[in-house]
Amino acid sequence: MLNTTTGELVLGIVGTGLMGRGIAQISAQAGIDVWLFDARSGAAEEAHAAVAATLDTLAAKGKLDTAAVAAAVARLHVADALADLAGCRIVIEAIVENLDAKRDLFRQLEDVVADDCILATNTSSLPVTNIAAACRLPGRVGGFHFFSPVPLMKVVEVIDSVLGEPWIGDALSGLARRIGHRPVRASDTPGFIVNHAGRGYLTESLRVLGEGITQPADLDRIMRGAGFRMGPCELLDLTGLDVSHPVMESIYGQYYQEPRYRPSPITRQRLAAGLLGRKSGRGFYIYLDGKALPVPEEAIPPAGPTPVWVSRRDPARRDQVLALIKACDARLDDGETPGADSVCIVLPLGHDATTAALAEGLDARRTVAVDPLGLARHITLMSTPVTLPAFRDTARAALGHAGLPLTTIHDSPGFVAQRVLAMIVNIGCDIAQQRIATPDDIDGAVTLGLGYPKGPLAFGDALGAQTVLDILDALHGFYRDPRYRPSPWLIRRARLGVSLLTPEN
């Protein structure tokens, strides 16, 4: 097995765009000799100059000393032809995301490098096995998927192809650690870990929009309130629908129309219209000079005389709501049952306001639901289709002056955050169930690769596996859609009362 963690190592990089340059930079900084090659004339020289300029900038900012910069630049070499990579022990391909192009390149490399040279592909979406299958020695091919910008995104997916030898993944993992990145090991499946796990956040959020439950700006406010740095619509605008929507369709197709990954007609339509996001000046938001124009938040009416009654079915979360009502100086109805003129507040998990009102024998015209999860950061209210505006506004006034952002949505099982978080957890559980990656690598990949506040399995533990299971069961019962069927990994751990991060013995 090749020792990639210490000692002399010669690395080849084919493709010197943004990804190739980033890999070259961190490799040279780690003491590795790097040879740059690009089929376009002059591109490798441009990459060499760009990486050197980046290192000089880091030195000017005091992040590197000049000696370290000089040493790193001295390790960068320009290859005039593929034949110049003959002495490399590892070659990383970072060319166009096209299967035929990658296969052709690997076949050419096999005529140049030694038989024990590792050939690694930086593909983000193509099956590594399909690339390896075109090679004379398929066992030495592995996936090595970095994220952009490479120097800042400290994670790399190490993909074991069906044809790959286990030591290839071990060697690539060692190289990742040497260059300061965390390797996360995955089997060769569509989306690997990060793009696979990211389906829950985006596709379920788009389904919420598609049902008319809320609008993009309010959806984003709710999910930021759940701890995410960017709302789903903000994220789609940043990435660009020309990038995001094809990935959604690709993963859905590669999994043979698995309902959990079903794309949305919303993004297909907006892509056709050219509403790509920031790069086109308009997406879910309108952009001026690169900044989104603000969307006003809903105004909170002043508190009125109508009393507010809160369901007693969840005593602990009822106390949280009562504290908010008291902070707003609203009038409280503390009876066992609501008075004839009171607003009825219910706290459903997984269910919609209509179901909750009927289950408690309440007047749906006076009922408003409050999401009982995440009350410390954001308040989400939900009315039934027949809730009278006066009672809805009373509920908003009774909770909206406590200093927390408040959003009102239309009736939906699981509100917004509940259903999106449940889908994130469920997909993470199924990645673990399929043995695509270890629980620890799943959460590490998602937190580092997607910037989520927690990994999907840690999210599930924080909410409680049984709570997530209850939400999914309620969604599945309401919609009768197999997209909400719970993963066996989740079901068993909820029944056993153990952490979702618990691996199998």
C-alpha positions as CSV (number, residue, x, y, z in Angstrom):
1,M,0.0,0.0,0.0
2,L,1.2,3.5,-0.9
3,N,2.1,5.6,2.2
4,T,0.4,8.9,1.5
5,T,0.6,10.4,5.0
6,T,4.4,11.2,5.2
7,G,7.5,11.4,3.0
8,E,8.1,12.3,-0.6
9,L,5.1,12.1,-2.9
10,V,4.5,13.2,-6.4
11,L,1.0,14.2,-7.4
12,G,-0.5,14.9,-10.8
13,I,-3.5,17.0,-11.4
14,V,-5.3,17.0,-14.7
15,G,-7.7,19.9,-15.2
16,T,-6.6,23.2,-13.8
17,G,-9.8,25.1,-13.3
18,L,-11.0,26.2,-9.9
19,M,-11.1,22.7,-8.4
20,G,-7.7,21.7,-9.8
21,R,-6.1,24.9,-8.6
22,G,-7.5,24.5,-5.1
23,I,-6.3,20.9,-4.8
24,A,-2.8,21.9,-6.1
25,Q,-2.6,24.7,-3.6
26,I,-3.3,22.7,-0.5
27,S,-1.2,19.8,-1.7
28,A,1.9,22.0,-2.3
29,Q,1.4,23.6,1.1
30,A,1.4,20.1,2.6
31,G,4.9,19.4,1.2
32,I,3.8,17.4,-1.9
33,D,5.3,17.9,-5.4
34,V,2.5,18.7,-7.8
35,W,2.5,18.5,-11.6
36,L,-0.3,20.5,-13.4
37,F,-1.6,19.5,-16.8
38,D,-4.5,20.8,-18.8
39,A,-5.5,20.0,-22.4
40,R,-6.0,23.7,-23.1
41,S,-2.8,25.4,-24.2
42,G,-1.5,27.8,-21.5
43,A,-4.1,26.7,-18.9
44,A,-1.6,25.0,-16.6
45,E,0.7,28.0,-16.7
46,E,-2.2,30.2,-15.8
47,A,-3.1,27.9,-12.9
48,H,0.5,27.9,-11.6
49,A,0.5,31.7,-11.6
50,A,-2.9,31.9,-10.0
51,V,-1.9,29.5,-7.1
52,A,1.3,31.4,-6.6
53,A,-0.7,34.7,-6.4
54,T,-3.1,33.2,-3.9
55,L,-0.2,32.1,-1.7
56,D,1.3,35.6,-1.9
57,T,-2.0,37.1,-0.8
58,L,-2.1,34.7,2.2
59,A,1.4,35.8,3.1
60,A,0.4,39.5,2.8
61,K,-2.4,38.9,5.2
62,G,-0.1,37.2,7.7
63,K,-1.6,33.7,7.2
64,L,1.6,32.2,5.7
65,D,5.2,33.2,6.1
66,T,7.2,34.0,3.0
67,A,9.4,30.9,3.4
68,A,6.4,28.6,3.3
69,V,5.1,30.4,0.2
70,A,8.4,30.0,-1.6
71,A,8.6,26.4,-0.7
72,A,5.0,25.7,-1.8
73,V,5.5,27.5,-5.1
74,A,8.7,25.6,-5.8
75,R,6.7,22.3,-5.5
76,L,4.4,23.4,-8.3
77,H,5.4,22.2,-11.8
78,V,3.8,22.6,-15.2
79,A,3.4,19.5,-17.4
80,D,3.6,20.1,-21.1
81,A,2.1,16.7,-21.9
82,L,0.4,13.8,-20.1
83,A,3.7,11.9,-20.5
84,D,5.2,14.3,-18.0
85,L,3.1,12.7,-15.3
86,A,4.9,9.4,-15.7
87,G,6.6,9.7,-12.3
88,C,3.4,10.5,-10.3
89,R,2.2,8.1,-7.6
90,I,-1.3,9.6,-7.7
91,V,-3.1,11.4,-10.4
92,I,-6.3,13.4,-9.6
93,E,-8.6,14.1,-12.5
94,A,-10.6,17.4,-12.2
95,I,-11.8,17.9,-15.8
96,V,-15.3,18.5,-17.2
97,E,-18.2,16.4,-15.7
98,N,-18.6,14.1,-18.7
99,L,-18.3,10.3,-18.4
100,D,-16.8,9.7,-21.9
101,A,-14.2,12.5,-21.4
102,K,-13.1,11.0,-18.0
103,R,-13.0,7.5,-19.4
104,D,-10.8,8.6,-22.3
105,L,-8.5,10.5,-20.0
106,F,-8.0,7.5,-17.7
107,R,-7.2,5.2,-20.6
108,Q,-4.6,7.7,-21.8
109,L,-3.1,7.9,-18.3
110,E,-2.8,4.1,-18.0
111,D,-0.4,4.3,-21.0
112,V,1.8,6.8,-19.1
113,V,1.9,6.0,-15.4
114,A,3.1,3.0,-13.5
115,D,0.7,0.1,-12.8
116,D,0.7,1.0,-9.1
117,C,-0.2,4.6,-9.6
118,I,-3.5,5.6,-8.1
119,L,-6.0,7.2,-10.5
120,A,-8.5,9.4,-8.6
121,T,-11.6,11.2,-10.0
122,N,-13.0,14.4,-8.5
123,T,-16.4,13.6,-10.0
124,S,-19.4,15.0,-8.0
125,S,-22.1,13.0,-9.7
126,L,-20.8,10.3,-12.0
127,P,-20.5,6.7,-10.9
128,V,-16.8,6.0,-10.1
129,T,-17.4,2.4,-11.1
130,N,-18.4,3.4,-14.6
131,I,-15.1,5.3,-14.9
132,A,-13.0,2.4,-13.5
133,A,-14.7,-0.1,-15.7
134,A,-13.1,1.5,-18.8
135,C,-9.6,1.0,-17.4
136,R,-7.1,-1.8,-17.9
137,L,-6.5,-1.9,-14.1
138,P,-9.9,-0.8,-12.6
139,G,-8.9,-1.7,-9.1
140,R,-6.6,1.3,-8.7
141,V,-9.4,3.8,-9.5
142,G,-11.1,5.7,-6.7
143,G,-13.3,8.7,-6.1
144,F,-11.8,11.8,-4.4
145,H,-14.5,14.4,-4.4
146,F,-13.6,17.9,-3.1
147,F,-15.9,20.8,-2.5
148,S,-15.4,24.4,-3.7
149,P,-13.6,26.4,-2.6
150,V,-11.2,23.6,-1.8
151,P,-8.9,25.3,0.7
152,L,-11.9,26.4,2.8
153,M,-14.1,23.3,2.5
154,K,-12.2,20.9,4.8
155,V,-13.9,17.7,3.7
156,V,-13.3,15.2,0.8
157,E,-15.4,12.2,-0.1
158,V,-13.4,9.1,-0.7
159,I,-15.4,6.8,-2.9
160,D,-14.8,3.1,-3.1
161,S,-15.9,1.8,-6.5
162,V,-17.3,-1.7,-6.9
163,L,-14.1,-2.7,-8.7
164,G,-11.7,-0.8,-6.4
165,E,-9.2,-2.4,-4.1
166,P,-9.7,-1.4,-0.4
167,W,-6.1,0.0,-0.1
168,I,-6.9,2.7,-2.7
169,G,-9.5,4.3,-0.4
170,D,-7.1,3.9,2.6
171,A,-4.3,5.7,0.6
172,L,-6.6,8.5,-0.5
173,S,-7.9,8.9,3.0
174,G,-4.3,9.3,4.2
175,L,-3.6,11.9,1.5
176,A,-6.7,13.8,2.6
177,R,-5.5,14.0,6.2
178,R,-2.1,15.1,5.1
179,I,-3.5,18.1,3.2
180,G,-5.6,19.1,6.1
181,H,-9.0,17.7,5.0
182,R,-11.3,15.2,6.7
183,P,-11.9,12.1,4.6
184,V,-15.4,10.7,4.6
185,R,-15.6,7.2,3.1
186,A,-18.5,6.2,1.0
187,S,-19.5,3.4,-1.3
188,D,-20.2,4.3,-5.0
189,T,-23.8,5.3,-4.9
190,P,-25.6,8.3,-6.6
191,G,-24.8,11.5,-4.8
192,F,-22.2,9.8,-2.6
193,I,-22.9,11.3,0.9
194,V,-23.2,15.1,0.7
195,N,-25.4,15.5,-2.4
196,H,-27.4,12.5,-1.3
197,A,-28.0,13.8,2.2
198,G,-28.9,17.3,0.9
199,R,-32.0,16.0,-0.9
200,G,-34.2,16.4,2.3
201,Y,-33.6,20.1,2.8
202,L,-34.2,21.2,-0.7
203,T,-36.8,18.8,-2.1
204,E,-39.1,18.9,1.0
205,S,-38.8,22.7,1.1
206,L,-39.8,22.9,-2.5
207,R,-42.7,20.6,-1.8
208,V,-43.9,23.0,0.9
209,L,-43.8,25.9,-1.6
210,G,-45.6,23.7,-4.2
211,E,-48.5,23.2,-1.8
212,G,-48.9,26.9,-1.3
213,I,-48.1,26.6,2.5
214,T,-45.9,29.6,2.5
215,Q,-43.8,31.9,0.4
216,P,-40.0,31.8,-0.3
217,A,-39.0,34.5,2.1
218,D,-41.1,33.1,4.9
219,L,-39.8,29.6,4.2
220,D,-36.3,30.9,4.5
221,R,-37.0,32.7,7.8
222,I,-38.5,29.6,9.3
223,M,-35.5,27.4,8.3
224,R,-33.0,30.0,9.5
225,G,-34.9,29.9,12.7
226,A,-34.3,26.2,12.8
227,G,-30.6,26.9,12.8
228,F,-29.6,26.9,9.2
229,R,-27.3,29.6,7.9
230,M,-29.2,30.0,4.7
231,G,-32.8,29.2,3.9
232,P,-33.5,26.8,1.0
233,C,-34.5,29.5,-1.5
234,E,-31.5,31.6,-0.6
235,L,-29.3,28.5,-1.1
236,L,-30.9,27.7,-4.5
237,D,-30.4,31.3,-5.6
238,L,-26.7,31.2,-4.5
239,T,-26.0,27.9,-6.2
240,G,-28.0,28.7,-9.3
241,L,-30.9,26.5,-10.7
242,D,-28.8,25.7,-13.7
243,V,-26.6,23.7,-11.3
244,S,-29.1,22.6,-8.6
245,H,-32.0,21.4,-10.7
246,P,-30.0,19.0,-12.9
247,V,-28.5,17.5,-9.8
248,M,-32.0,16.9,-8.4
249,E,-33.1,15.2,-11.6
250,S,-29.9,13.2,-11.9
251,I,-30.1,11.7,-8.4
252,Y,-33.9,11.0,-8.8
253,G,-33.2,9.2,-12.0
254,Q,-30.2,7.3,-10.8
255,Y,-32.3,6.0,-7.8
256,Y,-35.0,4.9,-10.3
257,Q,-37.6,7.5,-9.2
258,E,-37.2,7.0,-5.4
259,P,-40.0,9.2,-4.1
260,R,-37.8,10.7,-1.3
261,Y,-35.7,12.4,-4.0
262,R,-38.6,13.6,-6.2
263,P,-37.7,17.0,-7.8
264,S,-40.1,19.9,-8.0
265,P,-41.8,21.4,-11.1
266,I,-41.1,24.8,-9.5
267,T,-37.4,24.6,-10.2
268,R,-37.8,23.1,-13.7
269,Q,-40.2,26.0,-14.6
270,R,-38.0,28.7,-13.1
271,L,-34.9,27.2,-14.9
272,A,-36.7,27.3,-18.2
273,A,-37.6,31.0,-17.5
274,G,-34.0,31.8,-16.8
275,L,-34.6,32.7,-13.2
276,L,-31.4,31.1,-12.1
277,G,-30.7,33.2,-8.9
278,R,-28.0,35.7,-8.2
279,K,-26.1,35.0,-11.4
280,S,-29.1,36.1,-13.5
281,G,-30.3,38.9,-11.2
282,R,-33.5,37.2,-10.3
283,G,-34.5,33.9,-8.8
284,F,-36.7,33.4,-5.7
285,Y,-35.5,36.9,-4.9
286,I,-34.6,40.0,-7.0
287,Y,-31.0,41.1,-6.8
288,L,-29.5,44.6,-7.2
289,D,-25.7,44.9,-7.3
290,G,-25.5,41.3,-6.1
291,K,-27.7,41.8,-3.0
292,A,-31.2,40.5,-2.6
293,L,-33.9,43.2,-2.2
294,P,-35.5,42.8,1.2
295,V,-38.9,41.2,1.6
296,P,-40.9,42.8,4.4
297,E,-41.9,40.7,7.4
298,E,-45.5,40.4,8.4
299,A,-46.7,43.1,10.7
300,I,-47.8,42.0,14.2
301,P,-51.1,43.5,15.3
302,P,-51.5,45.0,18.8
303,A,-52.8,42.8,21.6
304,G,-56.6,42.8,22.0
305,P,-59.2,41.7,24.6
306,T,-59.8,38.2,23.2
307,P,-58.5,35.6,25.6
308,V,-56.1,32.9,24.5
309,W,-56.5,29.2,25.6
310,V,-53.6,26.7,25.1
311,S,-54.0,23.0,24.8
312,R,-53.0,20.9,27.8
313,R,-51.9,17.8,25.8
314,D,-48.2,18.7,25.9
315,P,-47.6,20.2,29.4
316,A,-43.9,21.0,28.9
317,R,-44.3,22.8,25.6
318,R,-47.6,24.4,26.9
319,D,-45.5,26.1,29.5
320,Q,-43.2,27.5,26.8
321,V,-46.1,29.0,25.0
322,L,-47.6,30.4,28.2
323,A,-44.4,32.2,29.0
324,L,-44.5,33.8,25.5
325,I,-48.1,34.9,26.0
326,K,-47.2,36.4,29.4
327,A,-44.3,38.3,27.8
328,C,-46.7,39.8,25.3
329,D,-49.2,40.9,28.0
330,A,-52.0,39.0,26.3
331,R,-55.1,37.9,28.1
332,L,-55.0,34.2,29.1
333,D,-57.9,31.7,29.3
334,D,-56.6,29.2,31.8
335,G,-59.6,26.9,31.9
336,E,-59.6,23.2,31.4
337,T,-61.6,23.8,28.2
338,P,-61.7,27.0,26.1
339,G,-64.2,29.7,26.7
340,A,-66.8,30.4,24.0
341,D,-64.9,33.4,22.7
342,S,-61.3,32.3,23.2
343,V,-58.7,31.6,20.6
344,C,-57.7,27.9,20.8
345,I,-53.9,27.2,20.5
346,V,-52.9,23.6,19.7
347,L,-49.4,22.2,19.6
348,P,-49.3,19.3,17.1
349,L,-46.3,17.2,16.1
350,G,-46.6,15.9,12.6
351,H,-50.3,16.8,12.2
352,D,-51.9,19.9,10.7
353,A,-54.1,22.4,12.5
354,T,-57.3,20.8,11.2
355,T,-56.4,17.4,12.5
356,A,-55.3,18.8,15.9
357,A,-58.5,20.8,16.3
358,L,-60.8,17.8,15.4
359,A,-58.8,15.5,17.7
360,E,-59.4,17.8,20.7
361,G,-63.0,18.6,19.8
362,L,-62.2,22.3,19.2
363,D,-63.9,24.8,17.0
364,A,-61.7,24.9,13.9
365,R,-62.8,28.5,13.2
366,R,-61.1,29.6,16.4
367,T,-58.1,27.3,16.2
368,V,-54.5,28.3,15.5
369,A,-51.6,25.8,15.7
370,V,-48.1,26.7,17.1
371,D,-45.1,24.7,16.1
372,P,-43.9,23.3,19.5
373,L,-40.3,22.7,18.2
374,G,-37.8,25.5,18.2
375,L,-39.9,28.0,20.2
376,A,-36.7,29.5,21.6
377,R,-35.7,30.8,18.2
378,H,-38.7,31.2,15.9
379,I,-42.5,31.1,16.3
380,T,-44.5,29.5,13.5
381,L,-48.3,29.8,13.5
382,M,-50.6,27.8,11.3
383,S,-54.3,28.3,10.8
384,T,-57.0,25.9,9.6
385,P,-58.7,26.6,6.3
386,V,-61.7,28.0,8.2
387,T,-59.8,29.9,11.0
388,L,-61.4,33.4,11.1
389,P,-59.0,36.2,10.5
390,A,-59.8,37.9,13.8
391,F,-58.8,34.8,15.8
392,R,-55.7,34.3,13.7
393,D,-54.6,37.9,14.4
394,T,-55.3,37.5,18.1
395,A,-52.9,34.5,18.2
396,R,-50.3,36.5,16.3
397,A,-50.6,39.4,18.7
398,A,-50.5,37.1,21.7
399,L,-47.2,35.6,20.7
400,G,-45.6,38.2,18.3
401,H,-44.4,40.8,20.8
402,A,-42.0,38.5,22.7
403,G,-38.9,39.6,20.7
404,L,-38.9,36.5,18.4
405,P,-39.5,36.4,14.7
406,L,-43.0,35.1,13.9
407,T,-44.3,33.6,10.7
408,T,-47.8,32.5,9.8
409,I,-48.4,29.7,7.3
410,H,-51.3,27.8,5.8
411,D,-52.4,24.4,7.1
412,S,-49.8,21.7,6.7
413,P,-49.0,18.4,8.5
414,G,-45.7,18.9,10.2
415,F,-45.6,22.7,9.8
416,V,-42.4,23.5,7.8
417,A,-39.4,22.9,10.0
418,Q,-40.8,19.7,11.4
419,R,-41.3,18.1,8.0
420,V,-38.0,19.4,6.5
421,L,-36.0,18.2,9.5
422,A,-37.7,14.9,9.6
423,M,-36.8,14.3,5.9
424,I,-33.2,15.3,6.5
425,V,-33.0,12.8,9.4
426,N,-34.8,10.1,7.5
427,I,-32.5,10.3,4.4
428,G,-29.5,10.3,6.7
429,C,-30.8,7.2,8.4
430,D,-31.3,5.5,5.1
431,I,-27.7,6.3,4.0
432,A,-26.6,4.6,7.2
433,Q,-29.0,1.7,6.6
434,Q,-27.6,1.1,3.1
435,R,-24.1,1.1,4.6
436,I,-23.1,3.8,2.2
437,A,-21.1,5.4,5.0
438,T,-20.6,5.1,8.7
439,P,-22.9,7.3,10.9
440,D,-20.0,9.4,12.0
441,D,-18.9,10.0,8.4
442,I,-22.5,10.9,7.3
443,D,-22.7,13.6,10.0
444,G,-19.2,14.8,9.4
445,A,-19.7,15.1,5.6
446,V,-23.0,17.0,6.0
447,T,-21.8,19.5,8.6
448,L,-18.5,20.2,6.7
449,G,-19.9,19.9,3.2
450,L,-23.3,21.5,3.6
451,G,-22.7,23.7,6.6
452,Y,-25.7,22.3,8.5
453,P,-25.8,23.1,12.2
454,K,-25.9,19.4,12.9
455,G,-25.5,16.2,10.9
456,P,-28.8,14.4,10.1
457,L,-28.3,11.7,12.7
458,A,-27.3,14.3,15.4
459,F,-30.4,16.3,14.4
460,G,-32.5,13.1,14.9
461,D,-31.0,12.6,18.4
462,A,-31.6,16.2,19.3
463,L,-35.3,16.0,18.3
464,G,-35.6,12.4,19.6
465,A,-35.8,9.4,17.2
466,Q,-39.4,8.7,18.3
467,T,-40.4,12.3,17.7
468,V,-39.0,12.1,14.1
469,L,-40.7,8.8,13.6
470,D,-44.1,10.2,14.8
471,I,-43.7,13.1,12.4
472,L,-43.0,10.9,9.5
473,D,-45.8,8.5,10.3
474,A,-48.2,11.5,10.5
475,L,-47.0,12.8,7.1
476,H,-47.2,9.3,5.6
477,G,-50.7,8.8,6.9
478,F,-51.9,12.2,5.7
479,Y,-50.4,12.2,2.2
480,R,-50.3,8.4,1.6
481,D,-47.0,9.1,-0.3
482,P,-44.1,6.6,0.1
483,R,-41.7,9.5,0.2
484,Y,-42.5,9.8,3.9
485,R,-42.0,6.1,4.8
486,P,-39.5,5.9,7.7
487,S,-36.1,4.2,7.3
488,P,-35.6,0.9,9.1
489,W,-32.5,2.5,10.7
490,L,-34.8,5.1,12.4
491,I,-37.6,2.6,13.3
492,R,-35.3,0.2,15.1
493,R,-33.4,2.8,17.0
494,A,-36.6,4.6,18.0
495,R,-37.9,1.3,19.4
496,L,-34.7,0.5,21.2
497,G,-34.3,4.0,22.5
498,V,-30.7,4.3,21.3
499,S,-28.8,7.1,19.4
500,L,-29.2,7.2,15.7
501,L,-25.4,7.5,15.6
502,T,-25.1,4.0,17.0
503,P,-23.5,1.7,14.4
504,E,-24.3,-1.9,14.0
505,N,-22.1,-4.4,15.9
